[in-house]
Amino acid sequence: MQSEIKKIVIVGGGTAGWITAGLIAAKHLSANSTSSDNSISVTVIESPNVPTIGVGEGTWPSMRETLKTIGINEADLFTCCDASFKQASKFIHWKNAPCAKADTDLSKQSYFHPFSLPSGINKLNLGTYIGEQSSLISSSQTFAQQVCFQSILCEQNLAPKQITHKAYDYVANYGYHLNACKFAELLKKHCLNKLGVQYISAHITQINNDLCDDISSLSTDTAGAIEGDLFVDCSGAQSLLLGKHYNIEFCSKKSVLFNDSALAVQIPYETPEATIASSTLSTAQTAGWIWDIGLQSRRGVGHVFSSRHISDESAEQELLNYIKQSGTSVNLDDLSIRKLSFEPGYYKKFWHRNCVAVGMSAGFIEPLEASALAMVEQAAQMISEQLPTTKLTMEIIAKRFNEKFTQHWQQIIEFLKLHYVLSKRTDSSYWLDNKDPLTIPQSLQDMLELWKFQPPSSYDIPHNNPLFPAASYQYILYGMNFTTEQLRPNNQNTQLMHQLLADVQNKRQQLVKAMGSNRDLINKIKQYGLTSI
Ligand SMILES: Cc1cc2nc3c(=O)[nH]c(=O)nc-3n(C[C@H](O)[C@H](O)[C@H](O)COP(=O)(O)OP(=O)(O)OC[C@H]3O[C@@H](n4cnc5c(N)ncnc54)[C@H](O)[C@@H]3O)c2cc1C
């Protein structure tokens, strides 16, 4: 009986802490839950002295399912978190450096990685036709424009649904852009008021082990010792339990992904009715890239860069140049720019003894595809669904968890590296170093060889439920003008291909007429709400 898992203690009240608390509580504590168990408790401890990281404004579509499971009303996200719709990432100047002369046609310099899969992907791999049969396909369009109707919504900053759609339903798959601090507040309120999560505001000063080396309690400055059976480390970059206490080895990935610094700033819109972009804009710079995220009331903009390749001062200058060129009248001297540093990488294991790390305490790499919160969701969901009943089974679940998340980290790192490796930029040592084979994982080098002759397919991804499906690799490869040469005759159905490509073009035209702007829909949701599912 002593080894039963009853008391779950979550360290940290950032997005990772509250998403984990929400998913565990919705399954195990909530009155609506089938597995509701009165003897289980979930407690979140948060230090009043250590602020949350406060960035992390782009989510994946998976967040819709997570919020639905936790029981958040979707309209509340728009009224409480300054949220907007995210449908893609748009990569600008990644293929080539901006040329001084005629750099006006941004469509030639950019491409989208949309959230919707290529049309008919289960019937036909349209990637097969890129390269050899490119003459069949309009060359004036990028791959995403040819194979995915959602591209038009992203290009024209249109909404992914209409006001008549139920909460979380859609025409085009979407995630969110949101204010990270307000989002954590909304989750906290819901967890405490609706799900029965307990909350302690106190600073943890010491971590105490039992004789088996499991954590038995946490000493705090104002709330005494907090005992528990399972401790979830959501303490952010300092990794209080997994890293500091258990001293688990950290695997640095700086030799693959060089970026280790960020400058973040908030830019007000020129008018309250300014256009809200439907994608995260990611604009490549000489030693990094700039994110630009449109919320309702402001943009969140930041420069992620490699401190080995550019000084803080030059990185800030590039950020200010970007802001100036983006057409704001804000006085650049008034901006409050925040510097963040991070070590790219992850821990050798995430679940050790009765402690499991979720969020930044498990690892962090640059937010190029905004994968951090998606990883939080997956980790929290697995902990909730596989919650061990006793310490005897904990080891088996921990082993599985460690294997799964090591695979996820490896995939994310290779997928992000792909964006750099495909670039033709040679304008700085940063871009040249990124293409040095010594910095490219061997498995990515192997796949790049393979993709010269066959398009990415699910066979390239060795594990189930990958974070990035084969379609994502196609969007990046062909968005960056990579060529796949088909040496063997292509026996796929050409008629079906023509049909699918024509359907995409028709749907693009229909959607332009049918869908309102991001801003319009958000205003309507705030006024009328959304029908619950
Ligand atoms: C520049 C940048 C941009 C990013 N952009 C994105 C993005 O677009 N999309 C995305 O998905 N992710 C993004 N991320 C990552 C994202 O911000 C984080 O994954 C997310 O916010 C989760 O953070 P966290 O909860 O793990 O940590 P934090 O927010 O840092 O929370 C840590 C918590 O631990 C508590 N704590 C710490 N020490 C103690 C102690 N001694 N006692 C008690 N409590 C303690 C703190 O009080 C706090 O509540 C970005 C990150 C950075 C750095």
The ligand as an SDF file (V2000), in Angstrom:
LIG
                    3D

 53 58  0  0  0  0  0  0  0  0999 V2000
   12.5240   33.1250  -26.7740 C   0  0  0  0  0  0  0  0  0  0  0  0
   11.5610   32.0030  -26.5890 C   0  0  0  0  0  0  0  0  0  0  0  0
   10.4800   31.8760  -27.4460 C   0  0  0  0  0  0  0  0  0  0  0  0
    9.5910   30.8050  -27.3070 C   0  0  0  0  0  0  0  0  0  0  0  0
    8.5690   30.6550  -28.1950 N   0  0  0  0  0  0  0  0  0  0  0  0
    7.7760   29.5720  -28.1090 C   0  0  0  0  0  0  0  0  0  0  0  0
    6.7040   29.3650  -29.0070 C   0  0  0  0  0  0  0  0  0  0  0  0
    6.4370   30.1690  -29.8890 O   0  0  0  0  0  0  0  0  0  0  0  0
    5.9610   28.2490  -28.8720 N   0  0  0  0  0  0  0  0  0  0  0  0
    6.1990   27.3330  -27.9020 C   0  0  0  0  0  0  0  0  0  0  0  0
    5.5190   26.2950  -27.8500 O   0  0  0  0  0  0  0  0  0  0  0  0
    7.1450   27.5380  -26.9890 N   0  0  0  0  0  0  0  0  0  0  0  0
    7.9480   28.6090  -27.0670 C   0  0  0  0  0  0  0  0  0  0  0  0
    8.9090   28.8080  -26.1330 N   0  0  0  0  0  0  0  0  0  0  0  0
    9.0130   27.8690  -25.0120 C   0  0  0  0  0  0  0  0  0  0  0  0
    7.9090   28.1840  -23.9830 C   0  0  0  0  0  0  0  0  0  0  0  0
    8.0240   29.5140  -23.5570 O   0  0  0  0  0  0  0  0  0  0  0  0
    8.0200   27.2650  -22.7660 C   0  0  0  0  0  0  0  0  0  0  0  0
    8.1500   25.9350  -23.1940 O   0  0  0  0  0  0  0  0  0  0  0  0
    6.7630   27.3640  -21.9400 C   0  0  0  0  0  0  0  0  0  0  0  0
    6.5260   28.6840  -21.5560 O   0  0  0  0  0  0  0  0  0  0  0  0
    6.8430   26.4870  -20.7070 C   0  0  0  0  0  0  0  0  0  0  0  0
    7.6980   27.0430  -19.7480 O   0  0  0  0  0  0  0  0  0  0  0  0
    7.7850   26.3190  -18.3450 P   0  0  0  0  0  0  0  0  0  0  0  0
    6.4410   26.2600  -17.7440 O   0  0  0  0  0  0  0  0  0  0  0  0
    8.5240   25.0400  -18.5450 O   0  0  0  0  0  0  0  0  0  0  0  0
    8.7580   27.2430  -17.4920 O   0  0  0  0  0  0  0  0  0  0  0  0
    8.4850   28.6820  -16.7780 P   0  0  0  0  0  0  0  0  0  0  0  0
    7.4770   29.4810  -17.4900 O   0  0  0  0  0  0  0  0  0  0  0  0
    9.8450   29.2800  -16.6190 O   0  0  0  0  0  0  0  0  0  0  0  0
    7.9000   28.3350  -15.3390 O   0  0  0  0  0  0  0  0  0  0  0  0
    8.7270   27.8930  -14.2800 C   0  0  0  0  0  0  0  0  0  0  0  0
    7.9190   27.8710  -13.0010 C   0  0  0  0  0  0  0  0  0  0  0  0
    8.7140   27.2440  -11.9650 O   0  0  0  0  0  0  0  0  0  0  0  0
    8.5770   27.9910  -10.7850 C   0  0  0  0  0  0  0  0  0  0  0  0
    9.7740   27.8000   -9.9290 N   0  0  0  0  0  0  0  0  0  0  0  0
   11.0660   27.9440  -10.3050 C   0  0  0  0  0  0  0  0  0  0  0  0
   11.8690   27.7690   -9.2230 N   0  0  0  0  0  0  0  0  0  0  0  0
   11.0590   27.4910   -8.1640 C   0  0  0  0  0  0  0  0  0  0  0  0
   11.2880   27.2230   -6.7800 C   0  0  0  0  0  0  0  0  0  0  0  0
   12.5130   27.1990   -6.2440 N   0  0  0  0  0  0  0  0  0  0  0  0
   10.2160   27.0090   -5.9890 N   0  0  0  0  0  0  0  0  0  0  0  0
    8.9460   27.0210   -6.4950 C   0  0  0  0  0  0  0  0  0  0  0  0
    8.6840   27.2710   -7.7940 N   0  0  0  0  0  0  0  0  0  0  0  0
    9.7310   27.5070   -8.6270 C   0  0  0  0  0  0  0  0  0  0  0  0
    8.4350   29.4330  -11.2350 C   0  0  0  0  0  0  0  0  0  0  0  0
    7.8340   30.2390  -10.2290 O   0  0  0  0  0  0  0  0  0  0  0  0
    7.5370   29.2460  -12.4610 C   0  0  0  0  0  0  0  0  0  0  0  0
    6.1920   29.2390  -12.0360 O   0  0  0  0  0  0  0  0  0  0  0  0
    9.7810   29.8790  -26.2510 C   0  0  0  0  0  0  0  0  0  0  0  0
   10.8350   30.0580  -25.3540 C   0  0  0  0  0  0  0  0  0  0  0  0
   11.7330   31.0850  -25.5230 C   0  0  0  0  0  0  0  0  0  0  0  0
   12.8750   31.2240  -24.5650 C   0  0  0  0  0  0  0  0  0  0  0  0
  1  2  1  0
  2  3  1  0
  2 52  2  0
  3  4  2  0
  4  5  1  0
  4 50  1  0
  5  6  2  0
  6  7  1  0
  6 13  1  0
  7  8  2  0
  7  9  1  0
  9 10  1  0
 10 11  2  0
 10 12  1  0
 12 13  2  0
 13 14  1  0
 14 15  1  0
 14 50  1  0
 15 16  1  0
 16 17  1  0
 16 18  1  0
 18 19  1  0
 18 20  1  0
 20 21  1  0
 20 22  1  0
 22 23  1  0
 23 24  1  0
 24 25  2  0
 24 26  1  0
 24 27  1  0
 27 28  1  0
 28 29  2  0
 28 30  1  0
 28 31  1  0
 31 32  1  0
 32 33  1  0
 33 34  1  0
 33 48  1  0
 34 35  1  0
 35 36  1  0
 35 46  1  0
 36 37  1  0
 36 45  1  0
 37 38  2  0
 38 39  1  0
 39 40  1  0
 39 45  2  0
 40 41  1  0
 40 42  2  0
 42 43  1  0
 43 44  2  0
 44 45  1  0
 46 47  1  0
 46 48  1  0
 48 49  1  0
 50 51  2  0
 51 52  1  0
 52 53  1  0
M  END
$$$$
